[in-house]
């Protein structure tokens, strides 16, 4: 009787071990399928060629070794560069993935998270590269990648580049890198992807030559597969500040950038796609002058979603299979004429919603919009007919002093040359000449009503509609729209009749 509890306990242990072993084997088999799908995503990209892939599956862990290379198509434009002269460099990368199977693959490290698999990636660098990385990172792995796959195939990539301080005393070079942390959360079929990446900063100094500082670089995006299989969502890249100082040389350089951000957003409206992008700069200081704030906002609306998706897949295939850049361009054009016309037939709209730049001389503003309406396939063979299907407008405001500054730059660059006597025109003389030419041009444009003046602010508005151009409300006939004078028309008619006879 006393042995019965021991037997039961032993049976439980054996049963649990057998169950865990079986579950781990099953999880490993499922993980292999999941990783094969993830591998295929890389193989389908037009940027890489998979040279080899070997997967060795075990009961509790597996190993995958893959070698990829940059696609030859991308290297074709740079064939003039002889890689042999650079030490026989190869644009290839080999990585090894160690896959620990579930149900508790991180148990030995004290993590009880239930997972299908936990995957770590090691990249094989060349001996020279490895030696350099060891000098910089020490005993730290320079690139740390972990992929945790849940049982529903959702997962998270954790990517880390550790911080380091590297210094060469004799060369007076110092680098301080504060590291990079990124996470990529994905759905099982990559139908949902969320990315967050943060690099706190970088400081680099090269003795008396100069310094570079970058602070708080961030990227965040949230995308979900939607209309016609296209990824919809938004992303934002931001940089708190960047400074560059060059203290050595004839002319010191001091650049300070603050508050840079880029944001893109893509949404679906029925079967159509609307996409927009905004770039904002709080300030940019170049030596003693400060520029900004500045903003650029653009959008593309009413784009036919199914057509975009079809073109994207076909374009990727051409990029993968066609090596010659010229042939690529030819096939891309043929592809658009064959499958891309619905983009033009569904009234697409491109807009420059805002371009504003505050300069020391004043603020420049520009808005523009162009829409294609009523397009038919035959319009491609008639450029003038295609122009009549376009509707566009633009508004521009420029301070007069900005134009004067540009004119002075051009004058000093184009006119200030040595004479035969070895003399140079006086700067003041050049400036006066440039100002007089500028004032003369402005007066002519005002007389022709091509621009308006409100004090020192010059502006112009243009509208193109139904094949008719108006600038500031005045009709401006284009060359092909000008009527032929009666005398010339009569001569042409006589010539045509003579040719018939």
Buried (B, 14 or more C-beta within 10 A) or exposed (E): EEEEEEEEEEEEEEEEEEEBEEBBBBBBEBBBEBBEEBBEEEBEBBEBBBEEBEBEBEEBBBEBBBBBBBBEBBBBEEEEEEEEEEEEEEEEBBBBBEBBBBBBBBEEEEEEEEBBBBBBBBEEBEEEEEEEBEEBBEEBBBBBBBBBBBBEBBBBBBBBBBBBEBEEEEEEBBBBBBBBBBBBBBBBEBEBBBBBBBBBBBBBBBEEEBBBBBBBBBBBBBBEBBBBBBBBBBBBBBBBBBBBBBEEEEEEEBBBBBBBBBBBBBBBEEBBBBBBBBBBBBBBBEEEEBBBBBBBBBBBBBBBBBBBBBBEEBBBBBBBEBBEEEEBEEBBEEBBEEEBBBBBBBBBBBBBBBBBBBBEBBBBBBBBBBBBEEBEEEBEEEEEBBBBBBBBBBBBBBBBBBBBBBBBEEBBEEEEEEEEEEEEBEEEEBBEBBBEEBEEEBEEBEEEEBBBEEEEBBBBBBBBBEBEBBBBEEEBEEEEEEEEEEEEEEEEEEEEEEEEE
